[in-house]
């Protein structure tokens, strides 16, 4: 019998009861792994009610008590990391090494949240006014929801869950309907970690489920990560419903390679940034602006290194896995075709890749396009595939200006040996995450993570101290004792 994806509500597993659903399919083999029936409005009510009921007592538990299940959860994640990684590979398509890596970044967030007793402290000022002491007290707010995307199904829920519950809130996760199985396993581990019933809840579904959650009167706030149009919609709808909201959107990241850079090193980092997770990353640097004097040499080295990459089933020893669905693979192919029609040069074609033993996988090899002009769609839109678009630049200022004209502002990288260029880049680039001589500007869990412009809607970002502020409200308390 096909496995059914279930909800975890009020400390137990329950079936979903919607009218519609979809299969969970292995992107490398096309095998059906499970069936997902979307949650109905009643299922959503049940999860939010369970959260709010649990919140009544959870918020008043001593903070030391609240972090004990998180310590256990961290230990369980470590013990089960391989198994969780394999689940991610089978439902998402990335390589096992990539899946292990995303889980590591997720676990780091659990570790940071275990420091809530220090991080959640408010301020206190004796004699703020004559004879008056003033204190800022951080208080949790209720039940928070996180709606997450398909591309990091193990890591992204952990940008939110540990901080939400450590600060004393209850939590509902709505993972991507494309790859919900790793969340199933993580919630089994959360159950084992020993949270009181209803503190952590899992609701499966699609867009309608999200609408029910973000407009629910019992929900205090919403974190969203996904594509820009949906992020904008979530931001507007949740704010209109009077709730806190942070919504991370899509990206179009650029890398600038100056003629002072080490070419081999910058190619290696650029290629892995663009093609890791088959390009399905919001931090993928896929538009590469190369100073014109080294353009040919850079392109040649890029093709050479791309030729060495192996593509296949992520559980085997390969460099790159499959794309999430056949529809998405077709979309990426259309972007390549469109760029060629626009006038780009095909420097390396990944479209004819075939993987022995996996004829039904959604595979695409690394593709390199040259002479990609700014106005081409492939320069403007998020492609989310293993495609590197190269362009020449003459002056550094022009390269920064092209990068800044992108509607997105998630991340950017610069390869250079010149301090002055690094300084200008740091000061003038309009993106939330910047890297010099590194391909991926990924912050550690103790720094916040968020983009700018169409890559982010809100003010407080994911991870670290921004999450503490998002999940708490500061009550100001003043005290006077005239007889003292
Ligand atoms: P998506 O926007 O299609 O889906 C994300 C979530 O939103 C899913 O849980 C889905 O069920 C829900 N959803 C989809 N349509 C909806 C609608 N109309 N109303 C309400 N909810 C809806 O994104 P995806 O394809 O799963 O993920 C890829 C996107 O996520 C890319 O654009 C990528 O850049 C972005 N992303 C951004 C970051 C970041 O930190 N900025 C991180 C990872 C991924």
Boltz pocket constraint, residues with backbone or C-beta under 6 A from the ligand:
constraints:
  - pocket:
      binder: B
      contacts: [[A, 147], [A, 148], [A, 149], [A, 150], [A, 151], [A, 152], [A, 174], [A, 175], [A, 176], [A, 177], [A, 205], [A, 206], [A, 207], [A, 208], [A, 210], [A, 211], [A, 225], [A, 226], [A, 227], [A, 228], [A, 230], [A, 231], [A, 233], [A, 248], [A, 249], [A, 250], [A, 251], [A, 281], [A, 282], [A, 382], [A, 410], [A, 449], [A, 450], [A, 451], [A, 455]]
      max_distance: 6.0
